[in-house]
């Protein structure tokens, strides 16, 4: 056992751990990571298709991602990608909005997904929609992030699949 008050090194040098050995800081007390460090990553994904004609936001719960921040000062980087498919079976315009929610609160900018069929015979548009948002939840409680979407124009709004990645940033 080696007990030290402080471990330092000359400028430009690196403290190295021998090959095959592990430096375990978690079980020995607290560790302070530099600002900007990624502390944890959570990922959720779903291929469940959901369609709606609601003009109010519908919770696409299949890809909810939950994280418990380690500090109230942590930021949560939310990376969301969905396969969105607004649909119109008989006219030109199909449109829906999507937004990231923390709990029941919309936190990102609304993203418009729109398809337009210039022939007027109906449109079925599917494509990737991406929303990235840096959140400051100011909590150490379990926090759930989700995608919600709402119908604007056409026959219905649809999400075919979605993935959400959460990164806690020091």
Backbone torsions as a table, in degrees:
resi	resn	phi	psi	omega
1	UNK	NA	130.5	178.0
2	UNK	-117.1	119.6	178.9
3	UNK	-108.8	127.6	-179.3
4	UNK	-129.6	147.0	171.0
5	UNK	-83.8	-37.0	-178.5
6	UNK	-150.8	140.6	177.3
7	UNK	-119.5	121.7	-179.7
8	UNK	-134.7	172.9	-179.8
9	UNK	-145.6	157.5	178.0
10	UNK	-63.9	149.6	178.5
11	UNK	-51.5	134.9	177.9
12	UNK	86.3	-7.6	179.5
13	UNK	-97.9	163.7	-178.4
14	UNK	-125.9	137.7	172.9
15	UNK	-83.8	124.9	-175.9
16	UNK	-114.3	148.7	174.3
17	UNK	-105.4	136.0	-176.8
18	UNK	-59.1	147.8	179.3
19	UNK	-56.9	135.4	178.8
20	UNK	83.2	-2.2	-180.0
21	UNK	-106.4	159.8	-178.0
22	UNK	-125.7	135.5	172.5
23	UNK	-97.4	108.3	-176.2
24	UNK	-99.8	104.6	-179.8
25	UNK	-96.9	-24.6	-176.2
26	UNK	-64.2	-44.5	-175.2
27	UNK	-81.7	-6.9	-176.5
28	UNK	-100.5	3.1	-178.5
29	UNK	137.4	-161.1	-177.6
30	UNK	-88.8	152.6	179.1
31	UNK	-124.9	131.9	176.5
32	UNK	-103.7	116.8	179.6
33	UNK	-91.6	152.8	178.3
34	UNK	-65.1	150.9	175.8
35	UNK	-54.0	135.2	-178.9
36	UNK	95.9	-7.7	179.5
37	UNK	-70.8	145.2	174.1
38	UNK	-86.2	120.9	-176.8
39	UNK	-92.9	-34.3	177.6
40	UNK	-160.3	157.0	179.3
41	UNK	-131.9	134.5	176.9
42	UNK	-126.6	139.7	-178.9
43	UNK	-135.6	138.6	174.8
44	UNK	-137.1	145.0	-180.0
45	UNK	-146.1	153.2	179.1
46	UNK	-150.3	146.9	173.9
47	UNK	-117.2	22.6	177.5
48	UNK	-79.1	124.7	179.0
49	UNK	-86.5	133.6	178.4
50	UNK	-131.5	131.2	176.9
51	UNK	-118.9	150.2	-178.9
52	UNK	-153.8	152.2	171.7
53	UNK	-115.0	12.2	-179.0
54	UNK	-74.5	134.3	175.4
55	UNK	-85.9	-6.3	171.8
56	UNK	-93.6	155.2	-177.9
57	UNK	-62.7	132.6	177.8
58	UNK	-105.7	133.1	-177.9
59	UNK	-79.9	116.6	173.2
60	UNK	-88.2	82.1	-168.4
61	UNK	-74.9	-13.6	-176.6
62	UNK	-61.5	-23.6	-177.4
63	UNK	-117.8	25.5	176.1
64	UNK	-56.3	139.6	177.0
65	UNK	-125.2	131.3	-176.2
66	UNK	-119.4	135.5	-179.4
67	UNK	-136.7	148.9	175.3
68	UNK	-116.0	102.6	-179.2
69	UNK	-60.9	146.0	-179.5
70	UNK	-85.1	-14.3	-179.3
71	UNK	-147.9	149.9	177.3
72	UNK	-69.1	-18.5	179.8
73	UNK	-90.0	-4.5	179.5
74	UNK	-65.6	150.1	171.6
75	UNK	-104.2	151.0	174.9
76	UNK	-117.4	117.6	175.3
77	UNK	-88.8	117.3	-178.5
78	UNK	-104.0	120.7	178.5
79	UNK	-116.0	114.1	-176.2
80	UNK	-123.5	135.6	172.7
81	UNK	-134.9	130.0	178.2
82	UNK	-126.1	153.6	169.7
83	UNK	-97.2	101.5	-173.0
84	UNK	-101.2	145.1	-175.0
85	UNK	-146.3	72.3	174.3
86	UNK	-61.8	142.2	-172.1
87	UNK	-132.2	142.5	173.1
88	UNK	-140.0	119.6	-174.4
89	UNK	-88.9	-4.8	-175.5
90	UNK	-147.2	9.1	-176.9
91	UNK	-150.4	-167.0	-171.2
92	UNK	-81.2	-43.8	-162.6
93	UNK	-105.5	132.1	173.2
94	UNK	-133.5	126.9	-175.1
95	UNK	-148.6	143.8	173.5
96	UNK	-145.8	159.4	174.9
97	UNK	-113.8	148.6	175.7
98	UNK	-131.7	151.3	-179.3
99	UNK	-154.7	148.1	173.8
100	UNK	-86.6	135.6	178.0
101	UNK	-118.1	142.6	166.7
102	UNK	-105.9	111.7	-173.0
103	UNK	62.7	-122.8	180.0
104	UNK	-105.0	14.9	-176.9
105	UNK	-111.4	124.9	174.4
106	UNK	-69.8	127.6	-175.2
107	UNK	-118.2	-18.5	-179.1
108	UNK	-103.5	170.8	172.5
109	UNK	-68.0	147.6	175.2
110	UNK	-69.8	135.9	176.8
111	UNK	-106.9	126.3	178.9
112	UNK	-92.8	129.3	174.0
113	UNK	-116.6	123.7	-172.0
114	UNK	-139.6	141.7	173.2
115	UNK	-126.5	140.5	-179.9
116	UNK	-135.1	124.5	179.3
117	UNK	-102.3	107.8	-177.1
118	UNK	-67.8	-17.7	177.2
119	UNK	-81.5	-17.8	176.9
120	UNK	76.8	13.0	-176.8
121	UNK	-96.6	1.6	-179.1
122	UNK	123.6	148.1	-180.0
123	UNK	-134.1	139.5	175.9
124	UNK	-133.2	98.5	-173.6
125	UNK	-108.6	129.9	174.1
126	UNK	-131.1	134.9	179.2
127	UNK	-167.5	169.9	179.9
128	UNK	-79.7	136.4	172.8
129	UNK	-119.6	135.4	-177.1
130	UNK	-126.5	130.4	172.3
131	UNK	-129.1	125.6	173.5
132	UNK	-117.6	134.5	-176.3
133	UNK	-146.4	133.9	175.2
134	UNK	-99.6	116.7	-174.0
135	UNK	-109.6	150.5	174.6
136	UNK	-120.7	83.7	-173.8
137	UNK	-72.3	-18.8	177.0
138	UNK	54.4	48.2	-179.4
139	UNK	-152.9	160.3	169.7
140	UNK	-117.0	15.4	177.4
141	UNK	-90.3	156.5	175.9
142	UNK	-55.6	128.9	-174.8
143	UNK	-129.7	129.5	-177.5
144	UNK	-107.7	132.4	176.2
145	UNK	-112.7	142.5	-177.8
146	UNK	-148.7	165.2	172.7
147	UNK	-97.3	137.1	171.6
148	UNK	-128.9	150.6	-178.8
149	UNK	-142.2	158.4	179.6
150	UNK	-144.4	149.4	179.4
151	UNK	-75.8	138.7	176.1
152	UNK	-123.6	-50.0	-178.0
153	UNK	-149.6	152.3	178.0
154	UNK	108.5	-148.7	179.6
155	UNK	-93.5	-45.2	175.7
156	UNK	-161.1	166.1	172.6
157	UNK	-103.1	144.0	-177.8
158	UNK	-142.7	143.2	167.6
159	UNK	-116.6	125.3	-179.7
160	UNK	-93.2	-31.9	177.4
161	UNK	-164.6	163.8	-178.7
162	UNK	-159.0	146.2	170.0
163	UNK	-133.0	142.0	178.0
164	UNK	-129.2	128.5	174.8
165	UNK	-117.9	131.3	178.0
166	UNK	-113.8	133.9	177.2
167	UNK	-127.2	120.6	175.6
168	UNK	-82.5	125.0	-177.5
169	UNK	-111.3	128.2	178.4
170	UNK	-64.4	NA	NA
